[in-house]
Amino acid sequence: MDQENNQLQHRRRGLRKAITFMALFAALAVSIPDAGAHGVTAGDKGYIQESSGSLALPFIYLGAKHMVTGYDHLLFLFGVVFFLYRFRDVGVYVSLFAVGHTVTLLLGTLMEISVSAYLIDAIIGFSIVYKALDNMGAYQRWFGFQPNTKAATLIFGLFHGFGLATKILDYKVSPDGLILNLISFNVGVELGQLMGLAMILIAMGFWRRSDSFMRHAYAAQVVLMTGGFLLVGYQLVGYFVA
């Protein structure tokens, strides 16, 4: 009986955390224009639209800033590395993600392939849901098989990069120096990804050494999945309202 009560209390605490996260995330989404839609500040947007010529360092800065503040990317990376304990495995998955968003960022921009940013970001939100369910072992229980996690990371990396390309096209970047600026922006994105990943791994390292990690791992995936669903819903509402 005591064990059942403890499990019930644990589930209630996890539910309260999820509800709190949902409320905070919803408030953030409402308060920030273009939240989750790869938005940038008004000053950065104006600079991108008015810039011309090869500007490597500014675009490296913009790429790094975008990735560090892009919580949709960071949430996905958090899910990817959640149960990865070896740096070699972290490197493989993060590299696959980087290859994916590099390819579509460059090709999508240079070939001017444009799709609604809301729809792309809804897919990015779904990638977070997918990874949380994967970490929870849902596909094995529901369908009796495990999707290829490396292939999924690469595929969702393609969508993440396509979201970046769509936003860049919306800002109508000058063709003068475009290739160098795109490469510089992507270098900045990779640097920002490394900084964000370092913060995640440091926090995860401390958490994994505590006794609460495995007890709260499932609740963490519920919270992650909830954030992904909120992103999906927010973007779909934006698509139909806009």
Secondary structure by P-SEA (a helix, b strand, c coil): caaaaaaaaaaaaaaaaaaaaaaaaaaaaaaccccccccccaaaaaaaaaccccccaaaaaaaaaaaaaaaaaaaaaaaaacccccaaaaaaaaaaaaaaaaaaaaaaaaacccccaaaaaaaaaaaaaaaaaaaaccccccccccccaaaaaaaaaaaaaaaaaaaaaaacccccaaaaaaaaaaaaaaaaaaaaaaaaaaaaaaaaaccccccaaaaaaaaaaaaaaaaaaaaaaaaaac
